Amino acid sequence: MTSPADNDSEGWRLNDTAAIEALATGCHGDPFAILGPHLRPEGVVVRTLRPGAETAEAISPDSSEVHAQLLRRHRDGFFEGLVPDVQEMPRYRLRFTRGGDSWEEEDTYRFPSTMAELDIYLMAEGRHLRLYEVLGAHPLTLDGVSGTRFAVWAPNARRVSVVGEFNDWDGRRHPMRRLVDVGAWEVFIPDVGPGELYKFELLGPLGELLPLKADPFAFLSQAAPGTASVVHGLPERQWDDETWMTGREARQERKAPISIYEVHLGSWQQKEDGDYLSYEELAERLIPYVVDLGFTHIQCLPVSEHPFAGSWGYQPVGLFAPTSRFGRPEDFAYFVERCHQAGLGVLIDWVPAHFPSDAHGLVRFDGTALYEHEDPRLGFHQDWNTLIYNFGRSEVANFLLANALWWLDRYHVDGLRVDAVASMLYLNYSRREGEWVPNIHGGNENLEAVAFLRDVNTALFGNYPGATSIAEESTAWPGVSRPVDSGGLGFGYKWNMGWMHDTLNYIGQHPVHRSHHHGEISFGLEYAFSENFVLPLSHDEVVHGKGSLIGRMPGDRWQKFANLRAYLTFMWTHPGKKLLFMGGEIAQEREWDHDRALDWHHLDDPMHGGVRDLVRDLNALYRDSGALHELDCEAEGFQWIDASDTAASVYLFLRKGLSDARPMLIACNFTPVVRENYRIGVPRSGQWHELLNSDNTRYGGSGVVIGQAEAAEEPWHGQPASLSVTLPPLAVAVLTSAE
């Protein structure tokens, strides 16, 4: 081999001092054009940048034969040398020295791009459903060398580097290859594997150094308060939930009993020292508890990585990373699998409406408004001091769409509850006149967000049979849960926020005043079948000074519990699927605090235990009675008997199922007055018997039970028969006919 000193006059040397200086200072935007092996007429030129090194050689990885000594051309470690008289560079490693130290490294810049043409094409089109298989950090082996391929979208950056402990967080060491057609950057870094911390260092369009950025596609994030991404690769699991997956479509359709236990994983229970339970510990404790209470689903507040615990997950930074607060990605997969094996569906909150302005996150990711809008009237969320995604940009929509499918694909999640849909649909959401920009038609509808949501639901239902989506949408936007091909948004279900607000306001009134609010109970039935509704008593109703559910009930202690039991029974017998936030089932007395576990000592009190037992029985009744769930979303499943007894605050209605389901009579008395000899019209004569009564002593009630009643052929309330019963105080009773 030839010494560089013998070739000072040769033309293969890089004489572009500006380019060398740009490389040495980390400002060069196309490192592969210079670094690595390059074929020349004289042979192959090898160039490398290794700050701190004093000498460099290209050597054989097998015999340590020196292919070329590399001349140091810059004080910050730019080296180059010639392997003469070859037309193809043999495999090599780089050997460096500094002082008395010597070490070897693979040359990042000898490895070609691993981006497939189809991936690039789909990325350019903005319709790569598995974008997470392309972008992010993926451990792999190239040419027999183990390492990690990194890829990130940053079209306006001048230079992007991968930095981490493996290169002393030095952005000069591993600048990436620009993929011009898609505005992405990628590089394979040898000898970097799972567990390594990393971020991206970017120079903005003006060459400005940006704050280090976490990987938008990181599959694992550093535990808080750290904000680095962690090399992990796609989570892999040999799933053992086939029975659930093949049968989940029937478990999540409109005629199925769906009863959801909403949970914040960090504060349901905690260890004695206040630490979080792990995903595995949650599987051991939470799943049996929820199964025992008879819920059909667990819904987790957002599990995506979020730096601020006080956001409860609703300001996520790592959308593809289950939060490391509770364990590793495989541990979350284990939790989902255990749920499925126990017969529980898993829903997660998904947050595509906005993202936080943490410097290491998506905000001005490449020095421009990349994920957000430049105009704050479109891109800044005033309520939450967050940024709004630019849904009209195909790459951003693709990023979010791929993330939605990611949870169903890799974690077998059964559905997404989409947060803050109303804020996405309206350009003037929570904005005054002059603070928003109309759409092209002059209206306030966010047409790009509408198209995005329809695309998400089309892809979700089209690619993952049996999965579902649920919208938190607080307005009267039409067709939220109607199919896209029928003009709807395509969600499977919608939270009934109107029902929740009206009925909570009603039950919070002192009984003497309820006659003046009588319509707040009945009004929801005027629109109850316009959507596929879920009735939510969610986390939002027990925070921010609203108090707990039991704390919102009026009266003395006994009346508070009676009101809560009656309200829950009314909810479980009202049309619509059910959702209850953790703590509601034990009548948690203090407002929810995300930093503290629930007050499980409440269950030492029979009154609190009675509420839990009632919820268990309500779930069993709901699940086992077709009349209470088969037509939850159909007008044929409900019939008023009487909603006109305002003075007594009594409501009477029937629930009906499919042809073989016995009808259920629901009698609600929302006053503390026992009403004797109260006549109720029913559709058939004969014996009716009580299935559940919230005033039962086993729940903490006074024990005014109906038991059995004989219906005579005496028309009443427009029905051909009627029965006379004693209505228990502040209670709801469920009866059915003997036939």
Steps between C-alpha positions, in 0.01 A plus 500: 500500500608857435570761764297822469827689503584346162184637342494865596471603138230253406157621391306270732560731794212717613614856450166659587606658827153646555346153482761362740436786740123443473547132586735576785261754649187289445349726235518281190160385373618212280765300689469191280622706204839527673535245779538127454648321194494672158615345176762701307713412196793449735307262728268554795526805723397455863406805706387523859442756770598396851539794736776445755690238299864561410550224241270286292528189283266291290570138592371155414242385758641147487878535486554861609693549176528872429313589183592867529649744740280807521645847505367743755379798300332700779579555864154374599562156356427496127705222339530364146712246319517293183473126449671492158430285199165356613160545339305391806578575859569187703328470837678711755493647845656819624778502757574818693760604751526780751797521732571145600144379435386307194149391404303374202163599361281412207462777245140619501549651156589179321143368536241572231146625554255233611189691397289294259358670192146403599545658842625822344211501255237448772663764719495747215132422445427546871330163531749265661283313752806341661716807508641382833678220314698761306558796730640477850788289632517142374774261615615283212802332345663627179789323331544290811519805726247563777378852549195724479345682208362840594256693284311822560287745301643854506472648149612854582804417710846576359655211687373226731722285723439217740653571839526288810731359760658287225645813339528731802190689376719652228296599195812493278539127538191356331333745259233326296430441131234726350222330303398797290182352351332461838679753719632225725843416635647159577822336610615159618728524804697183571538363849207699636233271636197473728517705817708786360373851572477732200353819362521692174711812465372726222614817331202705392451654156722795590769276644391566857556227758166377635429342839568127495191314385359170618411255224134544398498126425686385811364168619638552851580819687729575788326503837402846620647745568727388215377580151727293274377229269619145551602263221258212523362391165152380421346323800463130435274253677380148436140585573276257684163673461357340188171409668440862592614643166279270293198579714544867577282628217196350671616644834523858370205532265196715569289219644772382740512589871789747531587621848829687526717556806707811435832498682806713554770238534716710729242567770263204508722333756860565599772322694538567869780748433287690249673362191298400196389145442665347195304377199552147631379592849199675349425182310508305826283745695289712267378232261348267765339799668334621181392148406348450845296818459370379165632773271560395142780746420783693657564844356839649582565870510773567241788257526721681249813648655446842654757707690255666739312257724247771583371492143370145571640408159299752300814690400702217345842536342577136417193385313650161411642422845294356786606704799805355672354601838354151525748291303618413153294468181488122531357540849212709366440234235491242779239709684279511189539126444404424859192718462398306192558167668272618780229602252562874527534740210762775515427853383752783521462874482660636184591868465527626140348840573809675633853459636704679766766762436781316684824595327600136443168421333336579167486877535682663205667166454729597213501871575168554326136444584523141380235310693307811602373807312711812471195718565413482873134551410518152352789346687477607865251358748409780739328278758792266554802704381572227250548479126251374245604251233486613139256231384512635146866405460514147366813403693348615830173320433701189405700524825183506708318237295793261531506564874131416534554169320823433692314432823266253332775334301779461754309500828168340401311790654128463428409860444593865528309758697590814308545800727369852438338433163293817522817708519611338174175550311454873555745768391344738752505257790541708818597805291350846478420678178817598320704225668433234239527452125193382303526207259496542123120521508496762773380256766634392837539131418855368492468315171849350524427359847172354377677326214770379736255347748314327221826359367597373845169325554497356148848356550425378852183310417634388162827355628414376849169313508321522829689808617309818571538872560322730744475877464505745786292756313304754701292672232215402271722430200286265289593141426803461725434127534353448156699328221720712279322380186177636652653842558603441861835524674513122530546454876363189663362691798471851641507617860162646599625816664156663501350212698786517747470876562121500528465201728790597727345843539166341582628252756704777662180694579335463838195276449264783591626689196508209253147561379633820344764303309281208395587531132872452561440130551262450210656735242780261411251252359407749227840441336616176664490308173648760268844349570646182642542643847719419798378650828816638666564573864864567425807639673404849383202497737703445818777761463561875490282580799196304384541256787441127497176338389394433857609851594262648243197323645269712721364421845632327808738206480230239447334710231831559323556128465138437405521769230820352359356148496185622328699698246726208412201269464328753276816520288532123464135469392506800265568435129870521415823323587650577842823659622598561862826652617688314770396591851139558406426137580620541860347846548841664531438802722785732405559638156732290283870582538730351237784489753313285754346156492127458553380486859458125519440518875152626408403139443523440874180705518186302399352804327797523263508124458131510418560729204768262372264203539227690317734573208591132485132402491416769246768369268371145539142607433602713203711222354245223555186688394459548127240770559764718665765485227388347170324815383712753689536704182153443351179688572314169507684415821337773711146603588379756746227382734474839668735795532238753600486459879701812566377556853612155615820495289407153376599358162372173357626333183543169325815355351458247221735265322477271202205266455595251771593759764255568783420871541628680808297751699710776657344700784693806623407698811738791544354626828551368854125435528373140502213492252246235590236359267661659200331372187710427193378404157663190350470322164370171639308366795624233735783485743795741492798453725783721612848433360688783668420780740755763596329535841585142592661477845796309356592818315444720805138584422196517726359171378181617331483226242228421252558128477212373287193677366196378315396703197127512440330568168434857605624749237731771628758731346374393158587136575250210498584396858636651820642412838508678833829512688683687772780709352811509721650839592784646292520177310460327167344156468512259206217253441412249233200286421491135597424389143 
